[in-house]
Amino acid sequence: MKRVLLALTGTIAGLVALLSFKVQTETQATILPSASGTGGATAAPGNVNGTSTAPSGGTTATPAPTSAAPAATVVTLDGAAVRTRYGTVQVEVQMKGGAIASVSFLQLTGRDRQSQEINAHAGPILLQETLTVQSAKVSTVSGATYTSDGYRQSLQSALDQAAK
């Protein structure tokens, strides 16, 4: 009898705790920043909410050359547009002196609201990690496997162009 009362009390306490749990919803930003060491352009809002857009036309400011050393040339390369199960991913990479100076999205589409939210979360992480590792060997963002794979493919195609 004591075991039954204990089990019943535990079940009721668990249900009360579960039912009193409140989920907070947060609206994700729909504009993804580009990752850049010196500041950069932002991806057009259409890139997140399911439409393909052309480059936003933003540029990254380059520091003025000093008289001691000439300024390195900035080369802009567009990666391949990679179609994933949930949308298209395409990046633009700016190379300076053989290093990745900045990277931004030309396309980061999502077919549904959940894909858009995932991309809004994963996009900045992928961009920042690219600047850190200076290659396409970035880690997969948890919950954004398709976006991460498409990103790596597009980034690698841009870096392959730089090697030519």
Secondary structure, DSSP 8 states (H G I E B T S, - for coil): -HHHHHHHHHHHHHHHHHHH---------S--B-EESS---B--GGGTTT----------------SSS----EEEEE---EEETTEEEEEEEEEETTEEEEEEEEEE--SSHHHHHHHHHHHHHHHHHHHHHTSS-----TT-HHHHHHHHHHHHHHHHHHH-
